[in-house]
Amino acid sequence: ALLRAWATNDQVNQYLLAHLSDEAWRAAPPGGRGRTAAAIVAHMHAVRGMWLKAAGAPVPAPLDKEAATRAEAGHALGESHRALAAVLG
């Protein structure tokens, strides 16, 4: 059940990335406080890397929150998803 939920999470993340506009990807958050969508995805990937490191597993390359494209972010999230699925499985 855990691995199915983890796979569903990845599918939702990939769907959101695929359907988010380029403008929304870099848009400042409402009120000017918080993170852009790009920074949120980079943070998610970094936290996954932290858990992989704690598990003694290889850690994928970090994602640059300022320069990463949606395609690069999708690839990075896919890598960290698969790496954590292997640890969980």
C-alpha positions, -999 to +999 in steps of 0.1 A: +000+000+000+029+024+008+045+019-026+012+024-044+006+056-025+042+067-033+036+060-070+003+079-070+022+109-054+047+108-082+019+106-109+002+137-094+035+156-092+043+148-128+008+157-139+010+191-122+044+198-138+031+189-172+001+211-169+016+241-152+023+271-174+058+285-177+045+318-162+031+300-132+064+280-128+083+312-120+055+334-107+060+352-074+038+338-047+007+359-037+017+386-013+053+382-022+059+357+006+068+320+002+084+301-027+078+299-064+065+266-078+101+260-090+115+265-055+089+242-040+098+214-064+135+219-058+128+217-020+108+185-024+137+170-044+162+181-018+142+166+011+140+134-008+178+135-011+181+141+026+161+109+033+181+090+007+214+101+024+200+090+058+192+056+043+227+053+029+215+053-007+229+073-036+216+108-038+205+123-071+220+157-082+203+187-066+179+208-086+186+245-091+155+264-079+164+295-099+174+278-133+156+245-135+130+241-162+098+221-156+112+193-177+144+192-156+123+192-125+101+164-137+132+143-145+148+151-110+115+142-092+114+110-112+149+101-101+143+108-065+109+090-066+125+059-081+154+060-056+131+063-026+108+036-040+138+013-041+146+021-005+110+016+006+105-016-014 
